[in-house]
Amino acid sequence: MDIDFKAGTFLVDKPQGASSFYMVRKVRKALGMKKVGHAGTLDPFATGLLVICAGRSATKMIGQIMEGDKEYITTLRLGVETSTMDPEGEVIATHPVGSLSESVIEKCLEQFRGEQLQIPPIYSALKHKGKPLYYYARKGIAVEKPPRSVTIHTLERIDGGLGVNDDSPDLTLRVVCTKGTYIRTLGADIGKMLGCGAYLTTLRRTRSGCFHVRDSIAGEDLLKEDAEIRLMNTVLSVSDVCNLLQ
């Protein structure tokens, strides 16, 4: 372990239930450093890749790291809508799914591939007057932001591609998209187009730019006494990241 560590980047597999900032705090504690930040938040219910930078020269690269495309695996539950479009919200509507064929689902997904405008969800970390939108939403104030241009490069089923119905209402999808894409919004919009509503039951980020979750340290390892050693065994130096970003 390099005891003169000044800056570097760590790939962490965030567990379900933990906030992104909680994981940042654990890295701060393990390294004994204050200058630590992440390159793109994950909701508490989501799991997967969290890119965490420590030290001034590493945190300066956060903006550049965030520019990369993202890859997610997500499961949609059709027939149910929640206030947050994910499991953390309250159920606000239920609808019969009926019987949706494989071809009907594929035609729907095709409509969401490519460049499009997307309205950020009111329950999000996007800022308004210095506070995240979820701050207002929890107070019953819905602050809507204007639509933003995003691109869905890949949207495909990875669950066998069969039809769905009321007894089997789940769709599992692989999504590759540009930064700023809200998968919760995508899921809800797919549900609307299918006529039955939907919300995300699971969400896992597998890639962010050139970084992949397979190269990450388990988030639970940050709770162990030797967390610093475990982190330093996987650290990417500033020069490593610069080379990867070229």
C-alpha positions in Angstrom: 0.0 0.0 0.0 1.2 3.5 -0.9 1.2 5.4 2.3 1.9 8.6 0.3 -1.4 8.3 -1.6 -2.5 11.7 -2.8 -5.2 11.0 -5.5 -6.9 8.1 -7.4 -10.1 6.6 -8.6 -12.0 3.7 -7.2 -14.7 1.5 -8.7 -17.3 0.5 -6.1 -20.2 -1.9 -6.6 -22.9 -0.1 -4.6 -25.2 -2.4 -2.6 -29.0 -2.0 -2.6 -30.3 0.4 0.1 -27.2 2.5 0.4 -27.1 6.1 -0.9 -24.2 7.2 -3.2 -23.1 9.7 -0.6 -23.0 7.0 2.1 -20.5 5.1 -0.1 -18.5 8.3 -0.5 -18.4 8.8 3.2 -17.1 5.3 3.7 -14.3 6.0 1.2 -13.5 9.2 3.0 -13.3 7.4 6.3 -11.2 4.5 5.0 -8.7 6.9 3.3 -8.7 9.6 5.9 -9.4 12.2 3.1 -12.0 14.9 2.8 -11.7 15.6 -1.0 -13.8 12.6 -2.2 -16.7 12.6 -4.7 -18.6 10.4 -7.1 -19.0 10.6 -10.8 -22.7 10.0 -11.1 -25.2 9.2 -8.5 -27.2 6.0 -8.1 -30.6 5.9 -6.3 -30.6 3.9 -3.0 -32.7 1.1 -4.4 -30.2 0.7 -7.4 -27.0 -1.3 -7.3 -23.9 -1.4 -9.4 -21.0 0.8 -10.5 -20.2 3.9 -8.6 -17.0 5.7 -9.7 -15.5 7.5 -6.7 -12.6 9.9 -7.0 -10.3 10.9 -4.1 -7.9 13.7 -4.0 -7.9 17.0 -5.8 -6.3 15.9 -9.1 -8.7 13.0 -9.3 -11.9 14.9 -8.4 -11.0 17.4 -11.2 -11.7 14.6 -13.6 -15.2 13.9 -12.4 -16.9 16.0 -15.1 -14.9 14.2 -17.8 -15.7 10.8 -16.4 -19.4 11.6 -16.3 -19.5 12.3 -20.0 -19.3 8.6 -20.9 -22.3 6.5 -21.9 -23.9 4.4 -19.2 -25.2 0.8 -19.3 -27.9 -0.6 -17.1 -29.8 -3.8 -16.5 -33.3 -3.1 -15.2 -36.6 -4.9 -14.5 -40.0 -3.2 -15.1 -43.1 -4.4 -13.4 -46.0 -3.7 -15.8 -49.5 -2.8 -14.5 -48.4 -0.7 -11.5 -47.3 2.9 -11.2 -45.6 4.4 -8.2 -45.0 8.0 -7.1 -41.2 7.7 -7.6 -41.3 5.3 -10.6 -39.4 2.8 -8.4 -39.9 0.6 -5.3 -39.3 3.5 -2.9 -42.5 5.3 -3.8 -46.2 4.7 -3.0 -48.4 2.8 -5.5 -50.6 5.5 -7.2 -52.3 3.4 -9.8 -52.8 -0.2 -11.0 -54.0 -1.4 -14.4 -54.6 -4.8 -16.0 -51.7 -5.8 -18.2 -53.8 -8.1 -20.4 -51.8 -10.1 -22.8 -48.9 -8.3 -24.6 -47.2 -10.3 -27.4 -43.5 -10.2 -28.1 -44.0 -8.2 -31.3 -46.1 -5.6 -29.5 -43.4 -5.1 -26.8 -40.7 -4.9 -29.5 -42.6 -2.3 -31.4 -42.9 -0.3 -28.2 -39.2 -0.5 -27.4 -38.3 0.6 -30.9 -40.0 3.9 -30.3 -37.6 4.7 -27.5 -34.3 3.9 -29.4 -32.3 6.8 -30.6 -32.4 10.5 -29.7 -35.4 11.9 -27.8 -36.5 14.4 -25.3 -37.0 13.2 -21.7 -38.6 15.0 -18.8 -36.6 14.5 -15.6 -38.6 12.9 -12.7 -39.7 15.2 -9.9 -38.0 12.7 -7.5 -34.4 13.2 -8.7 -31.2 14.7 -7.6 -31.4 17.4 -10.3 -31.0 20.8 -8.6 -33.5 23.6 -8.5 -32.5 26.8 -6.6 -29.6 24.9 -5.0 -31.8 22.0 -3.7 -32.5 18.6 -5.4 -35.9 18.1 -6.9 -36.7 15.3 -4.4 -36.4 17.9 -1.6 -39.5 19.7 -3.0 -41.3 16.6 -4.1 -41.2 15.3 -0.5 -42.9 18.5 0.6 -45.6 18.0 -2.0 -44.2 20.5 -4.4 -43.8 19.2 -8.0 -41.0 21.2 -9.7 -40.9 20.2 -13.4 -37.8 20.8 -15.4 -37.9 21.2 -19.2 -37.3 18.2 -21.4 -33.7 17.3 -22.1 -32.2 15.6 -25.1 -30.9 12.1 -24.4 -30.0 9.2 -26.7 -30.8 5.5 -26.1 -28.2 3.6 -28.1 -29.4 0.1 -27.0 -32.7 -1.0 -25.6 -33.2 -4.8 -25.6 -34.9 -7.5 -23.7 -32.7 -10.0 -22.0 -35.4 -12.1 -20.3 -36.2 -14.5 -23.2 -38.3 -12.2 -25.3 -41.7 -13.8 -24.6 -45.0 -12.1 -24.2 -46.2 -10.8 -20.8 -49.5 -10.9 -19.0 -51.1 -10.3 -15.6 -49.5 -13.5 -14.2 -46.0 -12.7 -15.6 -45.9 -8.9 -15.8 -42.1 -8.3 -15.7 -39.7 -7.1 -18.4 -36.0 -7.2 -18.0 -34.0 -4.8 -20.2 -30.5 -3.8 -21.1 -30.1 -0.1 -21.7 -27.1 1.8 -23.1 -27.6 5.5 -23.0 -26.0 8.9 -22.8 -25.4 10.7 -19.6 -28.5 12.4 -18.0 -30.9 9.6 -19.0 -33.3 8.6 -16.3 -34.1 4.9 -16.5 -37.0 5.4 -14.1 -38.6 7.8 -16.6 -37.9 5.5 -19.5 -39.5 2.6 -17.7 -42.6 4.7 -16.8 -42.9 5.9 -20.4 -42.6 2.4 -21.8 -45.5 1.4 -19.4 -47.6 4.3 -20.6 -47.1 3.4 -24.3 -48.0 -0.2 -23.5 -51.2 1.1 -21.9 -50.7 -0.4 -18.4 -48.1 1.7 -16.6 -44.9 0.4 -15.1 -42.3 1.1 -12.5 -38.7 -0.2 -11.9 -38.3 -3.0 -9.5 -34.6 -3.3 -10.0 -31.8 -1.2 -11.5 -28.2 -2.1 -11.9 -25.5 0.1 -13.5 -22.9 -2.2 -15.2 -20.9 0.4 -17.0 -20.0 4.1 -17.0 -17.9 5.1 -19.9 -14.8 3.0 -20.0 -15.3 1.6 -16.4 -17.1 -1.7 -15.8 -18.7 -3.1 -12.6 -16.7 -6.3 -13.0 -13.6 -4.4 -12.0 -15.1 -2.9 -8.9 -14.7 -3.6 -5.2 -17.8 -4.8 -3.3 -19.4 -2.0 -1.4 -19.6 -4.2 1.7 -15.8 -4.3 1.7 -15.8 -0.6 2.7 -17.3 -1.6 6.0 -14.4 -3.9 6.9 -11.5 -3.0 9.1 -9.0 -3.4 6.2 -11.1 -1.2 3.9 -8.1 1.1 3.1 -6.0 -1.9 2.0 -8.8 -3.3 -0.1 -9.3 0.1 -1.8 -5.6 0.6 -2.4 -5.3 -2.8 -4.0 -7.8 -1.7 -6.7 -6.9 2.0 -7.1 -6.6 3.6 -10.5 -4.0 6.4 -10.6 -4.7 9.7 -12.2 -2.5 8.8 -15.1 -4.4 5.4 -15.4 -7.7 7.3 -15.7 -6.3 9.9 -18.1 -5.1 7.1 -20.4 -8.5 5.3 -20.2 -10.4 8.5 -21.1 -8.3 9.2 -24.2 
